[in-house]
Amino acid sequence: MKKILKKSKRSTRDFAHQPLLAPLSQNRSQSGVEYMIVIGFVSFAVMVILLMSGYYSNLTKDKIRMNQIESFAEQLINNAETVFFAGEPSEKTVNLYLPSGVKEIIITSNSIVMTISSSSGDNLRSFGSNVPLQEGSISNVEGVKVLSIKARENFVVIEE
């Protein structure tokens, strides 16, 4: 009996048409996707950290500005009270630093009222005085203010 060898339908030429690196390219694309996912998480984390640092930086700047404004008003009122209790010919000149962000300073009969802008919006602060003050205003320009505080018989005059 003769056996006839059947030729297989596959020849060596058919293997050349199959992608030899098919499993390898799938691993490469999977590692590329994993790399993009890692880069996405890292980018998200960096952006969150930057946003938080900007937010807390603005809060810190606002706290510093508010402390400087409180110091300005308290020193002004303390000097006005000192001059008033010393009597009418008394006069004192003070140098006080006014920070940025103050929109308006109004002197009423018994307080100093300031409109202050901050990252959260405009704030209205009032600083009370134990002595009567002459009504008026102080310019809101940032910097060192040279203020003259003069005692009168029934009130204190604050001038620039």
C-alpha positions, 0 to 999 in steps of 0.5 A: 500500500502506498501512502500518499502524503498529503500536503498540509495546507500550511506552508512555511510561507504562510507563517510569514504572514502571521504576526510573529510579534502579536503577543509582544505588541499586545504587552507593549500596548498594555504597558503603554495604557498602564503608563498613561494611567499612572501619568494621569493619577500623578498629574491629578495629584499634582494639580490637587496639591497646587490648587490646595497650596494656592487656596491656603496661600491666599488664606495666609495672605488674608490673615496677615493683612487682617492682622496688620489692619487690626494693628493699624486701627488699635494703635491709632485708637490707643494714641487717640485715647492717650492724647485725649486724656492728656488734655487739649493742647496735646498733640502726637504724630504717629507713623502707622503702616496701612497694608493693601486691600483697604478700600475705605477708612471712615472715622465716626464719632466713636469708632474707625470703620474700614472696608477691606477686600479679601479673597472671600469678598469685601469685609466691613470692620469697626474698631471702637474708641473710648473717646469721641473722635471728630468725623472724617476719613483717611486715605486708603493708599497703601504704605506708611501713614504719618497721622497727626492726632490732636486733642480738643476739649470734647473730641480728638482730631485725626489728620493726615 
